[in-house]
Amino acid sequence: MQIRSAIRDLSASRIAEISALGMGDPTVVPLWYGEGDLPTPAFIADAASAALGAGHTFYTYKAGLPELRATIAEYQSGLYARPTGPERILVTSSAMTGLMLVSQTLIDAGDNLVIVAPVWPNITAAVSVMGGEPRLVALDPLPGGGWRLDIERLVAACDGRTRGIFVNSPSNPTGWVISSEEIGALLAVARDRGLWLIADEVYGRIVYGNRAAPSFLDQAEPEDRLIVVNSFSKSWAMTGWRLGWLTVPPDLHPQVEKLVEFNTSGSPTFLQHAGIVAIRDGEDFIAEFVARCRAARDVAIDALQACRRVTVARPAGAFYAFFRIDGVTDSLAFAKQALAQTKVGMAPGSAFGPMGEGYLRMCFARDPQVVADAVDRLRPLLEYPSP
Ligand SMILES: Cc1ncc(COP(=O)(O)O)c(C=O)c1O
């Protein structure tokens, strides 16, 4: 079959490999994907129904409804230290589509993107689809769990074909959160070397302690070569809606807008109307959701830390426990074994890059009791066998 080699060579997701084994089995606790168990809040769903009823069913602006762009700009201006103007906002059909648009805009065949890893595998795939090289640079694992960014190593990985640096914070899968100082240092590097910075901040509101995680939007100038990727999926429980947005420099906006035309021709009009309501009225929901995740995080981490084979630190953001299991060298095989023996579905660490081998990722965006039961079931696998 004659198709592009870049597409033929894409490998299927290892997360999907596990979920395919347990999907549809009611006895399985599915903690493999990155989403919570709460449906979209009714006030957002009702706004979508009302928009449908009101006839918002036609083609619309490629860059997004002006009212939604203004709402997003105002939201970000209130959340971060520097204002965002609506001329920098592009509504996308999910963060995934946003990532693909970024890759289409920046990556020629043979270019590379330097990516802080372990990382959600779809990001590397978006670079590969364009014939580019995703160049993963590992966070340093700290002795008690936890992760540290080595900026010098990140910079050393850049060469003449590097188009930019990609950072996802709060991170899927590690829960690592970049500091304001590190953001400042990366901005300085990008300015100095003429590189793009791509910041995936889809978990920016899922942090434990503050209203939002440190953002590149706190420090960057509008003209900086910065693209921030965001989504309605995580903060407002809207994964199935496929709605997100990009924040870009004003002069990049028309370029990406052209690509929106040829990818999706704009996001569904009635969903965008509901997006306005989500942002405007969604703060109480976000606060409740994050409090629930926090309780589940503490249950998960306390229970995992009590297992002798496990090393894990309490993540500062996102909703994953990414834990190392002593002696595990094939996390995919371990995830399959755990699914078969305990009926707990988790993602293998190797799905997030070679540095994730030996780890498992458990999504804890659940009722804390469900998480407690899942770790209980797993416990025999996480202890050393008795002599
Ligand atoms: C880091 C990261 N970026 C982007 C996405 C995709 O979000 P969306 O549902 O808007 O495509 C995910 C989803 O898991 C994610 O973990």
Ligand as a Chemical Component Dictionary entry (heavy atoms), coordinates in Angstrom:
data_LIG
# 
_chem_comp.id                   LIG 
_chem_comp.type                 NON-POLYMER 
_chem_comp.pdbx_formal_charge   0 
_chem_comp.three_letter_code    LIG 
# 
loop_
_chem_comp_atom.comp_id 
_chem_comp_atom.atom_id 
_chem_comp_atom.alt_atom_id 
_chem_comp_atom.type_symbol 
_chem_comp_atom.charge 
_chem_comp_atom.model_Cartn_x 
_chem_comp_atom.model_Cartn_y 
_chem_comp_atom.model_Cartn_z 
_chem_comp_atom.pdbx_ordinal 
LIG C1 C1 C 0 -0.533 16.677 28.151 1  
LIG C2 C2 C 0 -1.782 16.572 27.359 2  
LIG N1 N1 N 0 -1.976 17.416 26.339 3  
LIG C3 C3 C 0 -3.091 17.356 25.598 4  
LIG C4 C4 C 0 -4.070 16.428 25.853 5  
LIG C5 C5 C 0 -5.271 16.363 24.949 6  
LIG O1 O1 O 0 -6.373 17.082 25.379 7  
LIG P1 P1 P 0 -7.672 17.109 24.459 8  
LIG O2 O2 O 0 -8.678 16.209 25.086 9  
LIG O3 O3 O 0 -8.130 18.554 24.475 10 
LIG O4 O4 O 0 -7.276 16.688 23.094 11 
LIG C6 C6 C 0 -3.904 15.511 26.895 12 
LIG C7 C7 C 0 -4.918 14.469 27.145 13 
LIG O5 O5 O 0 -4.706 13.521 27.845 14 
LIG C8 C8 C 0 -2.740 15.605 27.673 15 
LIG O6 O6 O 0 -2.520 14.745 28.680 16 
# 
loop_
_chem_comp_bond.comp_id 
_chem_comp_bond.atom_id_1 
_chem_comp_bond.atom_id_2 
_chem_comp_bond.value_order 
_chem_comp_bond.pdbx_ordinal 
LIG C1 C2 SING 1  
LIG C2 N1 SING 2  
LIG C2 C8 DOUB 3  
LIG N1 C3 DOUB 4  
LIG C3 C4 SING 5  
LIG C4 C5 SING 6  
LIG C4 C6 DOUB 7  
LIG C5 O1 SING 8  
LIG O1 P1 SING 9  
LIG P1 O2 DOUB 10 
LIG P1 O3 SING 11 
LIG P1 O4 SING 12 
LIG C6 C7 SING 13 
LIG C6 C8 SING 14 
LIG C7 O5 DOUB 15 
LIG C8 O6 SING 16 
# 
